[in-house]
Amino acid sequence: MSVHHLCATCPIRKRAEKKPNSCLAKLWRWHTRFCPGWKSYVKSLKEENKK
């Protein structure tokens, strides 16, 4: 399984999305600024939407 697929089902991401003002959500947003796996995941979603 590739890293970007892990992002799609990440339990931390799901918890952060449920409570966007929580400390966990802030940590998640900080993490996504530099995470190569997240960047790859977002790029793959954009490419999928172009098709």
For each residue, the residues with C-beta under 8 A, 3 or more apart:
1: 5 6
2: 5 6 40
3: 6 7 36 37 40 41
4: 7 8 37 38 40 41 44
5: 1 2 8 9 41
6: 1 2 3 9 10 37
7: 3 4 10 13 37 38 41
8: 4 5 41
9: 5 6
10: 6 7 13 14
11: 14 15
12: 15 16 24 28
13: 7 10 16 17 28
14: 10 11 17 18
15: 11 12 18 19 22 24 25
16: 12 13 19 20 22 24 25 27 28 29
17: 13 14 20 25
18: 14 15
19: 15 16 22 24 25
20: 16 17 25
21: 25
22: 15 16 19 25 26
23: 26 27
24: 12 15 16 19 27 28
25: 15 16 17 19 20 21 22 28 29
26: 22 23 29 30
27: 16 23 24 30 31
28: 12 13 16 24 25 31 32
29: 16 25 26 32 33
30: 26 27 33
31: 27 28 34 35 38
32: 28 29 35 38
33: 29 30
34: 31
35: 31 32 38 39
36: 3 39 40
37: 3 4 6 7 40 41
38: 4 7 31 32 35 41 42
39: 35 36 42 43
40: 2 3 4 36 37 43 44
41: 3 4 5 7 8 37 38 44 45
42: 38 39 45 46
43: 39 40 46 47
44: 4 40 41 47 48
45: 41 42 48 49
46: 42 43 49 50
47: 43 44 50 51
48: 44 45 51
49: 45 46
50: 46 47
51: 47 48
